[in-house]
Amino acid sequence: MPEVEIVAACDLNPERARDAAPRTYSSSEQMLERERLDFVDIATRPESHLELLRLTAARKLPTICQKPMAPNWADAVAMVEAAEAAAIPFMIHENWRWQPWYRVVKRLIEQGDIGQPLGYSFRTRRRDGVGRDPYPHQRYFRQMQRFLIDEMLVHLIDTARFLFGDVTAVYAQARQINPVIVGEDQALLLLTHAGELPGTIDGHRFLDTNPEGPVLGDAWFEGDAGSLTVAPTGSVYRASQPVWENDVTQGYRGDSVRATQQHFITCLRSGMPFETNGREYLKTYAVVEAAYYSNAERRAVSLCPP
């Protein structure tokens, strides 16, 4: 991004820090004391997010933070409260809603292409969870107490909120298939939005899509005047007719990481609110919490605004 310069990085592994920035640190406190920064990007695992956010909030630094937001609800709320008490801009880096095919679907639904929405379904698939060596590129997945919903399906929960508004109820069924890991690796969620609009999110990591593509699955959206489908390739179809062809080949999954970061910088400069500011993203996190509670209780769970 030409308007942004990464001037410093902090990592316990000095080689990784050197790969990211010209000036490097192994202590976040030392970096924040010595550098004059316009913002901070927290790209660590969730257990450290609250502590690091408190450091940036104490220095009045705008902050963007990776998902999962926090390891538990109490930490998530404490993060939002710390940012609000310091009056700093605070955004969660949730990039799937910025995948271009979902922005196209949003526009088409809003302009009435499918009429009154009746329901939707997301499927996510990837064959990297099989065997004795699952998730070779992200081995920490194996030890996560809460895995598939918290780490993967949260993307689609947030995308569903982006497309159809807040979730009012959730029913979840999840299980562990591969005994090598700790958490759940298959889940089916039924979400209800305002107006009783239903939708499903169906995920596991045991099959690749056919054809393979950046969507890591597919999605369909039905209304009383037609339907839209997002293919695994990212192209969007109305019924069987193509309405948008995905030709984005650079970056991560439709260059959605760049789009997310661009949104953060644009809002910092303009003063406009982030789509996934901390308070707003608590609504996504609340659905994740409700899904785990639903699975444990084997019943639907209603949500109140956080």
ZIKA-V679663 format. One record per backbone hydrogen bond with DSSP energy under -1.0 kcal/mol. CO is the residue of the C=O (numbers start at 1). NH is the residue of the N-H. If there is no record, write none. Layout:
co->CO nh->NH
co->CO nh->NH
This chain:
co->1 nh->4
co->9 nh->25
co->13 nh->17
co->14 nh->18
co->15 nh->19
co->17 nh->20
co->17 nh->21
co->23 nh->9
co->25 nh->11
co->27 nh->31
co->28 nh->32
co->29 nh->33
co->30 nh->34
co->31 nh->35
co->40 nh->64
co->42 nh->66
co->45 nh->48
co->46 nh->49
co->48 nh->52
co->49 nh->53
co->50 nh->54
co->51 nh->55
co->52 nh->56
co->53 nh->57
co->54 nh->58
co->56 nh->61
co->57 nh->60
co->62 nh->40
co->63 nh->91
co->64 nh->42
co->65 nh->93
co->72 nh->76
co->73 nh->77
co->74 nh->78
co->75 nh->79
co->76 nh->80
co->77 nh->81
co->78 nh->82
co->79 nh->83
co->80 nh->84
co->81 nh->85
co->82 nh->86
co->83 nh->88
co->89 nh->63
co->90 nh->278
co->91 nh->65
co->92 nh->94
co->95 nh->98
co->96 nh->99
co->99 nh->102
co->99 nh->103
co->100 nh->104
co->101 nh->105
co->102 nh->106
co->103 nh->107
co->104 nh->108
co->105 nh->109
co->106 nh->110
co->107 nh->111
co->108 nh->113
co->109 nh->112
co->114 nh->225
co->116 nh->224
co->119 nh->222
co->120 nh->200
co->121 nh->220
co->122 nh->202
co->123 nh->218
co->124 nh->204
co->126 nh->128
co->128 nh->135
co->135 nh->138
co->138 nh->141
co->139 nh->142
co->140 nh->143
co->141 nh->144
co->142 nh->182
co->147 nh->151
co->148 nh->152
co->148 nh->153
co->149 nh->154
co->152 nh->155
co->153 nh->157
co->154 nh->158
co->155 nh->159
co->156 nh->160
co->157 nh->161
co->158 nh->162
co->159 nh->163
co->160 nh->164
co->161 nh->165
co->166 nh->194
co->168 nh->303
co->169 nh->192
co->170 nh->301
co->171 nh->190
co->173 nh->188
co->175 nh->185
co->175 nh->186
co->178 nh->181
co->184 nh->148
co->186 nh->175
co->187 nh->203
co->188 nh->173
co->189 nh->201
co->190 nh->171
co->191 nh->199
co->192 nh->168
co->192 nh->169
co->193 nh->196
co->197 nh->193
co->199 nh->191
co->200 nh->122
co->201 nh->189
co->202 nh->124
co->203 nh->187
co->205 nh->129
co->213 nh->216
co->216 nh->125
co->218 nh->123
co->219 nh->230
co->220 nh->121
co->221 nh->228
co->222 nh->118
co->222 nh->119
co->226 nh->223
co->227 nh->239
co->228 nh->221
co->229 nh->237
co->230 nh->219
co->231 nh->234
co->232 nh->215
co->235 nh->231
co->236 nh->243
co->236 nh->244
co->237 nh->229
co->238 nh->241
co->241 nh->238
co->244 nh->236
co->252 nh->256
co->255 nh->259
co->256 nh->260
co->257 nh->261
co->258 nh->262
co->259 nh->263
co->260 nh->264
co->261 nh->265
co->262 nh->266
co->263 nh->267
co->264 nh->268
co->265 nh->269
co->266 nh->270
co->267 nh->271
co->276 nh->92
co->277 nh->281
co->278 nh->282
co->280 nh->283
co->281 nh->285
co->282 nh->286
co->283 nh->287
co->284 nh->288
co->285 nh->289
co->286 nh->290
co->287 nh->291
co->288 nh->292
co->289 nh->293
co->290 nh->294
co->291 nh->295
co->292 nh->296
co->293 nh->297
co->294 nh->298
co->294 nh->299
co->301 nh->170
